[in-house]
Amino acid sequence: MTRGSRKSWQYFGLGLAWFYLLLWPLLGIRDGELHFAATFAVWLRVAVGATICFALYRLGKAGRLDGVLNPLAAARDAVGDTLARAPRWMLLTPVIVFALAYPMLTNRYAQDVAINVLVYICLGLGLNVVVGLCGLLDLGYIAFYGVGAYTYALLSVHYSVPFWVCLPICATFAAVAGCFIGYPTLRMRGDYLAIVTLGFGEIVRIVINNWMALTGGPNGILGIKSPGIYIPHFVDGSFSFEYLLLRKLEYLYYVILALAAFTIVAVHRINFSRIGRAFEAIREDETAAELMGVDTFRFKLLAYALGAVFGGLAGAFFAARMRFVSPESFTFIESAMVLAMVVLGGMGSIPGVILGALALVALPEAFREFELYRMLAFGGAMAVMMLVRPAGLWPAARMGKRSDDTE
Amino acid sequence: MDYLFQQLINGLTLGGVYALVALGYTMVYGIIQLINFAHGEIFAAGGYLGVILLSYMASQGLMDSHPWFGLAFALILAMGYCAMLAMAVEKVAYKPLRQSSRLSVLLSALGMSIFLQNGLMLTQGVYDKAYPTEFTHGGFEWLGVRVSYMQIGILAVTALLLVLLNTLVFKTRIGKAMRATAQDKVMSALVGIHSDKVISTTFAIGAALAAAAGIMVGLYYGSVRYDMGFVPGIKAFAAAVLGGIGNITGAMIGGLIIGMVEILAAAYIPAGGEYKDVFAFVILIGVLYFMPTGIMGENVDDTRV
């Protein structure tokens, strides 16, 4: 054991002792008695887990695990190479076929989870335009989701406007809201922008919560209609269209699948367009971008509005699917969750965001019994990811050489 | 007129609490340019430690015989606990990221905030936890204004802590080191100031102040909740920005202004009660837009605004 490793183990032990001191008052002082055993049981589990992780980390750092890690890395690279060389349709076809056939293979519960995942994919990709491409940290993104949801809810309940007509209206409203919020805030940079968008997100929620006459306040809005389609109907030789409300889960699944596909294609096209390059230039160095002739303010506003459009579309679907909206669905924690998807998956990377949505929505369903610990794990994972893999699970492929983010 | 004085007293109490929390934000921002999102949760942890300690002491009968001693004891222990918590958060989530981009540290801070909030929820439960209130009753009427002993106590403790902090920052060696590190980290390191220790100390001091605020809010409103830190956290940050971020006197003034505005707006603007949380955000946005340096701030370089 070298001197450096002994020292790091000493620090590790100190950290565990520190953790016990912090944990004990919260768990150990109850009902007028001091308990030590209960805290110790919890602490011991955490300590064993942390020790194993730390030992592996130290071994990896000392090069003892190279025998296992190197072949794994080589295999990963080989798979990556093969995938990169395969034509794109070969990779996409199985995914598309699976996505289309999914409702026939699964039960209601799995379809419900899949719908959730797809909604969050739409949200994540929308936020990805703002955070991943343009580098503007937006902590109030869920407000646009709320704007979309309430727009559809109000139009549907008061004027019975059909879902498909509402979709573009919701998108427009969300984009307008994005411009309203973006106009005063986008002159700020970095962390000031983050806190101001957070403030705006909360303002939208508080207004929805208190504007009883329009939104029904905390009671929400009931009786929103599902999306409907006209299907051709033949009776006795006469031909007519029958109106069908898509209430069944599998129909709703196809609706959101179409929306998600639209979002993926749209974000992909934005990413590789002139606008996308301008966004990336702003992300990398705003001053330099402005110097090169990018109208930074206009493009930042555009990024905001584009992100808001996808949020609004997802919101309209959410309202149509739940047939009920209330302000509780649009809290800060939802914003943080969407942000966590973008960050964990890889900022600016479309497959990364999809992976992030899968990891954060579908994975907790698999560990149902640990439901309570879900948000705890989110928070921890967000901090740990920033330490070990700041670029995310599936980092965006970068074109050309760029300066490192050191600002 | 009596009503106005009543509201002013209430606003002063609330403003003092915001000022204590805002100091933590402003000191940390001044020294490492980070919005410490976890600060609101440290405040909540202080409130919880208060309810845990006071309930325990009440069950042992200590609060009946020596209520003031018990309160002071709980206050000091909670401040110490939160200082330890904040130092741990700093060591785990912020220190390894000193060289990374600002976005990474901010996201890490956000993660820690969610982590701590849910840690509190898991260990202490989802429901409101009530403070033992037998010893907080009482008050007096003066010129038609009702002042409770609790409010006097909060104002006195706040004033005491603010004076202590001012002495610490402007009269002691560690305070001098803190100011030097905030001004220029590289140069202060060159003249022998251990910046890691200074940063740790800054976090600890800010957290201790937030813990005191947490206990006082708990005593004032009678209960704590695991997510109580979020909204006051943002308001306190608004106070720090209003006063000029990085400026300690500014944070105190900003806190008082935000508290006053909130109480007066709730009292005098129609339907202001429901929208009282909005005013702090509106002030925050307005200040950043029209006066980004705040009341007492110096020039800010273009990386911030």
Interface residues (C-beta under 8 A of the other chain):
Chain A: G15 W18 F19 L21 L22 L23 P25 L26 L27 I29 D31 G32 L34 G135 L137 L139 P184 T185 R187 M188 R189 G190 D191 Y192 A194 I195 V196 L198 G199 F200 E202 I203 I206 V207 N209 N210 T287 F332 I333 A336 L339 A340 V343 L372 Y373 M375 L376 F378 G379 G380 A381 M382 A383 V384 M385 M386 L387 P390 D405 T406 E407
Chain B: Q33 L34 I35 Y48 L49 I52 L53 S55 Y56 S59 Q60 Y81 M84 L85 A88 K91 V92 A93 P96 L97 Q99 S100 S101 R102 L103 S104 V105 L106 L107 S108 L110 G111 M112 S113 I114 F115 L116 Q117 N118 G119 L120 L122 T123 Q124 F230 V231 I234 F237 A238 V241 A271 E274 Y275 D277 V278 F281 V282 L284 I285 L288 Y289 P292 D302 T303 R304 V305
